[in-house]
Amino acid sequence: GAAMAHGHGPGRCRCCGEEAAERGAAWGLYLRIDRQRLQCLNERREGSGATVFRPWEERGDRSQFVESDDDEELLFNIPFTGSVKLKGVIVMGEDDGTHPAEMRLFRNIPHMSFDDTGREPEQTFSLSRDPLGELEYPTKIARFSNVYHLSMHFPKNFGAETTKIFYIGLKGEWTEAHRHEVTICNYEASANPADHKLEQITPQTHFIS
């Protein structure tokens, strides 16, 4: 019903179908990915990287996965259709050496290449093998509160030559980007011209009464 949009605190039971449906709805950020511009670098089969972003309920579909090509590294460039507050990530793979062992998240660096992954990520996670898609990695929300582009770097796995990922879940909130509001915000003097780029895509809701 209408209550589905509102999350409740942690620690509630997830035993009945309604809870499961609500949990599935929480992982709906894949709908906000600009799929035309989504990139997966070092994917063995072109376009396979995009298939791992799908409904939470379909995470168990083993026919859809991405496998790395030359070595074990994978890098996703994920542009969103608005501004995202990213709250959690699920990474699901095989219960073997091909499962990624580390995940590094970068925000708002479009078109990252493997050369760019030397820089400091916003957050790094040590991953556990998660063949069922049950482990949720919470992000430091303050660092991921205005994300219009997310890069996910998987530098290594648990010892296999290639890395396989079946499903990546992204949880959070999405806000539509209103580009015309730039004209309204121009009076806010910005000392740093680089900030202006971000302002264009920052949803400004405070003046709407």
C-alpha positions in Angstrom: 0.0 0.0 0.0 1.0 3.7 0.3 3.1 2.9 3.4 5.6 1.1 1.3 7.6 4.2 0.5 8.4 4.8 4.2 11.1 2.6 5.7 10.9 1.7 9.4 13.8 1.2 11.7 16.1 -1.7 11.6 15.4 -4.8 13.6 11.9 -5.5 12.3 10.9 -9.0 11.2 11.1 -9.8 7.5 9.0 -13.0 7.7 5.9 -12.1 5.7 5.5 -11.2 2.1 4.7 -7.6 2.7 8.0 -7.1 4.4 9.8 -8.8 1.6 8.0 -6.6 -0.9 9.0 -3.5 1.0 12.6 -4.7 1.2 12.6 -5.2 -2.6 11.2 -1.7 -3.1 14.1 -0.3 -1.1 16.5 -1.7 -3.6 14.9 0.1 -6.5 17.8 2.5 -7.4 18.6 0.4 -10.4 15.5 2.0 -12.0 17.3 5.4 -11.8 20.4 4.3 -13.7 21.0 6.0 -17.1 21.4 2.7 -18.9 22.5 4.3 -22.1 25.6 5.7 -20.5 26.3 2.8 -18.0 29.8 1.4 -18.5 31.5 -1.8 -17.3 35.2 -1.9 -18.0 36.9 -5.3 -18.5 33.7 -7.2 -19.0 34.2 -10.4 -21.0 30.9 -10.1 -22.8 29.8 -6.7 -23.9 26.7 -5.4 -22.2 26.8 -8.1 -19.5 27.7 -5.6 -16.7 24.4 -3.8 -17.1 22.5 -7.1 -16.4 23.6 -7.2 -12.7 21.5 -4.1 -11.9 18.0 -5.6 -11.8 15.1 -6.1 -9.3 16.0 -7.4 -5.9 13.5 -10.2 -6.4 15.5 -11.4 -9.5 18.9 -11.4 -7.8 18.9 -15.2 -7.8 18.8 -15.4 -11.6 22.1 -17.2 -12.3 21.8 -16.8 -16.1 22.6 -13.1 -15.8 26.1 -12.2 -14.6 29.2 -10.3 -15.5 32.6 -11.9 -15.7 35.9 -10.0 -16.0 38.1 -10.5 -19.0 41.8 -9.9 -18.8 42.3 -10.2 -15.1 40.2 -10.0 -11.9 39.4 -6.3 -12.0 36.0 -4.8 -12.8 35.0 -1.2 -12.9 31.5 0.1 -13.2 30.6 3.7 -14.2 27.0 4.3 -13.2 25.3 7.6 -14.1 22.0 8.3 -12.4 19.0 10.2 -13.9 19.0 12.5 -10.9 20.6 12.9 -7.5 20.9 9.9 -5.3 21.5 9.4 -1.6 23.2 6.0 -1.5 22.6 4.1 1.7 23.6 0.5 1.0 25.1 -1.9 -1.5 24.7 -5.7 -2.0 27.2 -7.6 -4.1 26.3 -11.2 -4.9 28.7 -13.7 -6.6 29.6 -17.4 -6.6 30.6 -19.2 -3.4 34.2 -19.6 -4.7 37.3 -17.8 -5.8 35.6 -15.7 -8.4 33.6 -13.7 -5.8 34.9 -10.1 -5.5 36.9 -9.6 -2.3 37.0 -5.8 -2.2 34.8 -2.9 -3.4 35.9 0.7 -3.7 33.2 3.4 -4.3 33.9 6.8 -6.0 31.3 9.5 -6.4 30.8 12.0 -9.2 33.9 11.1 -11.3 32.3 10.3 -14.7 34.1 8.0 -17.2 36.6 6.7 -14.7 39.2 4.3 -16.2 41.5 1.8 -14.4 44.2 4.6 -14.5 41.9 6.7 -12.2 41.4 4.0 -9.6 44.7 4.9 -8.0 43.0 7.9 -6.3 41.4 7.7 -2.9 37.9 6.2 -2.9 35.0 7.7 -0.9 34.7 4.3 0.8 36.3 0.9 0.6 34.7 -2.4 1.7 36.1 -5.8 2.4 33.6 -8.2 0.9 32.5 -11.6 2.2 31.3 -14.3 -0.2 27.6 -13.7 -0.6 26.1 -16.3 -3.0 22.5 -15.5 -1.9 22.6 -11.7 -2.0 21.9 -11.4 1.8 24.8 -9.1 3.0 24.1 -5.4 3.0 27.1 -3.0 3.1 26.0 0.4 4.6 27.7 3.4 3.1 28.8 6.5 5.0 25.7 8.4 3.9 27.2 11.8 4.4 29.7 11.0 1.7 27.1 9.7 -0.7 24.3 12.2 -0.2 24.4 13.9 -3.6 25.6 11.3 -6.1 24.8 11.7 -9.8 27.5 9.3 -10.8 28.8 6.3 -8.9 31.9 4.3 -9.8 32.4 0.9 -8.3 35.8 -0.7 -8.5 36.4 -4.4 -7.7 40.2 -4.7 -7.6 40.5 -8.3 -6.5 38.6 -11.5 -5.7 39.2 -14.6 -3.6 41.9 -16.1 -5.8 40.4 -17.0 -9.2 41.7 -15.6 -12.5 38.5 -13.8 -13.2 35.8 -12.2 -11.2 32.1 -13.0 -11.5 29.2 -10.8 -10.2 25.6 -11.9 -10.4 23.8 -9.0 -8.8 24.6 -5.6 -7.4 21.9 -4.0 -5.3 21.8 -0.2 -4.7 19.7 1.1 -1.9 18.9 4.8 -1.3 16.8 7.8 -2.3 16.5 9.5 -5.6 15.6 13.1 -6.3 14.8 14.4 -9.7 17.4 16.9 -11.0 15.8 20.3 -11.9 18.3 21.9 -14.2 16.2 25.1 -14.6 16.6 25.9 -11.0 20.1 27.1 -11.7 18.7 30.5 -12.6 17.1 30.7 -9.2 20.3 29.8 -7.3 22.5 32.2 -9.1 22.4 34.8 -6.3 24.2 32.3 -4.0 27.7 33.6 -4.5 30.1 30.7 -4.9 33.8 31.2 -4.1 34.7 28.0 -6.0 33.6 27.8 -9.6 33.8 24.0 -9.4 30.9 24.1 -6.9 28.7 25.6 -9.6 28.8 22.5 -11.6 27.3 20.6 -8.7 24.7 23.2 -8.0 23.1 22.6 -11.4 22.2 19.1 -10.4 21.5 19.7 -6.7 17.8 19.5 -6.1 16.8 22.8 -4.4 13.5 22.3 -2.7 13.7 24.8 0.1 12.0 27.6 -1.7 8.9 25.5 -2.7 6.3 26.3 -0.1 
